[in-house]
C-alpha cells in the first residue's frame, strides 16, 4: 500500500489555475491516494505561517502554490525548506523564463488573469449565446454562431458547447430528432459555417440512455435506448454529415475537453482555408 498524501494548494487568487494544473498532474499517476485542501487569496506572510502550522499537523504533506508576488513566493519556499515540507511553485520559473525571453519585467500582480479585458467580455457573451441557443433553440441565429454542433440525443452537445463558450466561442447545437429542422442555410452555404457532427458508438449510447431513463424515470420514450434503433440513428446522422461535407467527431472515448479541442482544430483549419 502506498502512502496517503495531504495536498495543500496555495494561491494568491481564486485557485482555479492551480486546481486545473493539479488535476492534470494527478491524472498521470494511477495509484495516488490523497486528500486536497485549497487556500485561496493568500497574500500575507501571516496567512502562510498559519498554513505551515496546519501542514505540520499532517503526515506526507505536499504544498503546491501559485504566488506571483516575488517576495511572498520566496517566503513560502524558504519556510517550507526550513520545516522540511515538500513545496513546489507552479508559475515561478515559467514567469521568470518568459520575462527573460520577452526582455521585460513581469508585473507580479495577483489575479492579473482575471482583469476585465476584451477577452473576458468575449467569453461572457459566448456563454450567454451558447446557453440561449442550446438544444435547437433559436436556430435562426446560426449566422451569429462561431460553431454549430449536430448530433443525436446524448452525444455531449451541450457540455461541449458550454466548454467552447468558456473558451470564447459562440456555439449553437442542434439535436437530430424528429421535428427538429436543420436550417437550410447550413446546407446551401457550407463554406460560410463551421458545422460539426458528433457521433458515438451505438452500444455506448445505449448504455448512456438507459442510465438516463433510470435516473429521470423517463419510461415513455419509445426506442430511446433500443440498440437497433440507435444504430439506425447513428447511421442516418453519419449519412447526413457526409452528404453536406460536415466533419465528424466520434466522442465515444473522448472527454468534453478532448472533443472541444478537436472542434477548435477544425474551426482553425476552416479559417485558414478561407484566408
C-alpha positions in Angstrom: 0.0 0.0 0.0 1.3 3.5 -0.9 1.2 6.5 1.4 -1.8 8.8 1.6 -0.8 12.4 0.9 -2.1 15.7 2.1 -2.0 18.1 -0.9 -2.3 21.7 0.0 -2.9 24.1 -2.9 -2.0 27.7 -2.0 -3.0 30.5 -4.4 -2.9 34.3 -4.2 -6.0 34.3 -6.4 -9.1 32.1 -6.8 -7.0 28.9 -7.1 -8.7 28.0 -10.4 -5.4 27.8 -12.3 -3.6 25.8 -9.7 -6.5 23.4 -9.3 -6.5 22.7 -13.1 -2.8 22.1 -13.1 -3.1 19.7 -10.2 -5.9 17.8 -12.0 -3.6 17.4 -15.0 -0.7 16.3 -12.7 -2.6 13.7 -10.7 -4.0 12.2 -13.9 -0.5 10.9 -14.6 -0.4 8.7 -11.6 -2.8 5.7 -11.4 -2.1 4.9 -7.7 -2.2 8.3 -5.9 -4.2 8.4 -2.7 -4.6 11.9 -1.4 -6.7 14.5 0.4 -6.8 18.0 -1.0 -7.2 21.3 0.7 -7.3 24.7 -1.0 -6.1 28.0 0.4 -7.1 31.0 -1.8 -6.3 34.7 -1.8 -3.2 34.1 0.3 -1.3 37.4 0.2 0.5 37.8 3.5 3.3 36.1 5.5 0.9 35.7 8.4 -1.5 33.6 6.2 1.4 31.5 5.0 2.5 30.9 8.6 -0.9 29.6 9.5 -0.9 27.2 6.6 2.5 25.9 7.6 1.3 25.3 11.2 -1.7 23.4 9.9 0.5 21.5 7.5 2.9 20.4 10.3 -0.1 18.5 11.9 -0.4 16.2 8.9 1.7 13.5 7.5 3.0 13.3 3.9 2.2 16.9 3.2 2.9 18.4 -0.2 2.4 22.1 -1.0 1.8 23.4 -4.5 1.5 27.1 -4.9 0.8 29.9 -7.4 2.1 33.1 -5.9 3.3 35.7 -8.3 4.5 38.3 -5.8 8.2 37.6 -5.7 8.8 38.4 -2.0 5.9 36.2 -0.8 6.8 33.4 -3.2 10.4 33.4 -1.8 9.0 33.4 1.8 6.8 30.3 1.3 9.6 28.5 -0.4 12.1 29.4 2.4 9.8 28.5 5.3 8.9 25.2 3.7 12.5 24.4 3.3 13.1 25.1 6.9 10.2 22.9 8.0 11.2 20.2 5.5 7.8 20.3 3.8 7.9 19.5 0.0 6.9 22.7 -1.7 6.6 23.5 -5.5 6.0 26.8 -7.1 4.0 26.3 -10.3 4.4 29.6 -12.0 7.7 31.0 -10.7 10.2 29.6 -13.1 7.8 30.0 -16.0 7.3 33.7 -15.3 11.0 34.2 -14.9 11.8 32.5 -18.1 9.2 34.4 -20.0 10.5 37.6 -18.5 13.9 36.9 -19.9 12.6 35.8 -23.3 10.4 38.9 -23.7 13.1 41.1 -22.2 10.7 42.8 -19.9 9.8 42.6 -16.2 6.6 40.8 -15.1 4.1 42.8 -13.1 3.7 40.1 -10.5 0.2 41.2 -10.0 -2.1 38.7 -8.2 -5.3 37.9 -10.1 -4.0 39.6 -13.2 -5.6 36.8 -15.3 -9.0 37.9 -14.1 -8.7 41.5 -15.4 -12.0 42.5 -17.1 -10.5 42.9 -20.6 -12.0 42.3 -24.0 -11.3 38.6 -23.8 -13.3 38.4 -20.6 -16.3 40.1 -22.1 -16.0 37.9 -25.2 -16.3 34.8 -23.0 -19.3 36.1 -21.2 -21.0 36.9 -24.5 -20.2 33.5 -25.8 -21.6 31.8 -22.7 -24.8 33.8 -22.9 -25.2 33.0 -26.6 -24.5 29.3 -26.2 -26.9 28.9 -23.3 -29.7 30.6 -25.1 -29.0 28.6 -28.3 -28.8 25.1 -26.6 -30.6 22.1 -27.9 -32.1 23.5 -31.0 -33.2 26.9 -29.6 -33.1 30.0 -31.8 -31.7 28.2 -34.9 -32.5 31.3 -36.9 -29.4 32.9 -35.3 -26.9 30.5 -37.0 -25.1 33.3 -38.8 -24.1 34.7 -35.4 -22.6 31.4 -34.2 -18.9 30.5 -34.5 -19.6 26.8 -34.3 -22.7 24.7 -34.9 -22.8 21.2 -33.4 -25.1 18.5 -34.7 -25.8 15.1 -33.2 -28.4 12.7 -31.9 -29.5 12.8 -28.3 -26.8 12.3 -25.6 -23.7 12.9 -27.8 -22.3 15.6 -25.4 -23.5 18.5 -27.5 -24.5 20.7 -24.5 -21.4 20.2 -22.3 -19.2 20.6 -25.3 -21.0 23.8 -26.2 -20.6 25.2 -22.7 -16.9 24.3 -22.6 -16.4 26.0 -26.0 -18.3 29.1 -24.8 -15.9 29.3 -21.8 -13.1 29.5 -24.4 -14.9 32.4 -26.1 -16.7 30.5 -29.0 -20.4 31.2 -29.6 -21.7 27.7 -30.1 -25.2 26.6 -31.2 -26.1 23.0 -31.0 -29.0 21.2 -32.8 -30.3 17.7 -31.9 -31.0 15.3 -34.7 -34.5 14.4 -33.6 -37.9 14.1 -35.2 -39.5 17.6 -35.6 -36.2 19.5 -35.3 -35.3 21.2 -38.5 -31.8 22.0 -39.6 -31.6 25.5 -41.1 -31.5 25.3 -44.9 -28.8 27.9 -45.0 -26.3 25.5 -43.4 -26.9 23.1 -46.3 -26.8 25.8 -49.0 -23.8 27.7 -47.8 -21.4 25.1 -46.2 -18.3 27.2 -46.7 -19.9 30.0 -44.6 -20.4 28.0 -41.4 -18.4 25.7 -39.1 -20.8 22.8 -38.8 -19.5 19.7 -37.0 -21.3 16.4 -36.4 -20.9 14.4 -33.2 -21.2 10.7 -33.3 -20.8 7.9 -30.8 -20.6 4.1 -30.7 -24.2 2.7 -30.6 -23.6 0.3 -27.7 -22.1 3.1 -25.6 -25.0 5.5 -26.4 -27.5 2.7 -25.5 -25.8 2.4 -22.0 -25.9 6.2 -21.5 -29.6 6.5 -22.5 -30.5 3.5 -20.3 -28.9 5.2 -17.3 -30.7 8.4 -18.1 -34.0 6.7 -18.3 -33.4 5.1 -14.9 -32.4 8.3 -13.3 -35.0 10.5 -14.8 -37.8 7.9 -14.8 -38.5 8.8 -18.4 -40.2 5.5 -19.2 -42.5 6.7 -22.0 -39.8 7.4 -24.7 -40.2 4.7 -27.4 -37.0 3.1 -28.6 -34.8 5.7 -26.8 -32.3 3.1 -25.5 -33.0 0.3 -28.0 -29.7 -0.7 -29.6 -31.1 -1.4 -33.1 -33.0 1.9 -33.1 -29.8 3.7 -32.0 -27.8 2.1 -34.8 -30.2 3.5 -37.3 -30.0 6.9 -35.7 -26.2 7.0 -35.8 -26.1 5.6 -39.4 -28.6 8.3 -40.6 -26.6 11.0 -38.8 -23.4 10.0 -40.5 -25.1 9.9 -43.9 -26.3 13.4 -43.3 -22.9 14.7 -42.3 -21.3 13.1 -45.3 -23.9 14.4 -47.7 -23.1 18.0 -46.8 -19.4 17.5 -46.1 -19.6 18.3 -42.4 -16.7 16.9 -40.4 -17.4 14.3 -37.8 -16.0 13.7 -34.3 -16.5 10.4 -32.5 -17.0 11.3 -28.9 -17.1 7.7 -27.6 -13.7 7.7 -25.9 -13.2 11.4 -25.7 -13.6 13.7 -22.7 -15.5 17.0 -23.3 -12.2 18.8 -23.2 -10.8 16.5 -25.9 -13.9 16.9 -28.1 -13.7 20.7 -27.7 -10.0 20.6 -28.7 -10.9 18.7 -31.9 -13.7 21.2 -32.6 -11.4 24.2 -32.2 -8.8 22.5 -34.5 -11.4 22.0 -37.2 -12.5 25.6 -36.9 -8.9 26.9 -37.2 -8.3 24.8 -40.3 -11.5 26.1 -41.8 -10.4 29.7 -41.1 -7.0 29.1 -42.7 -8.6 27.8 -45.8 -10.7 31.0 -46.1 -7.7 33.2 -45.9 
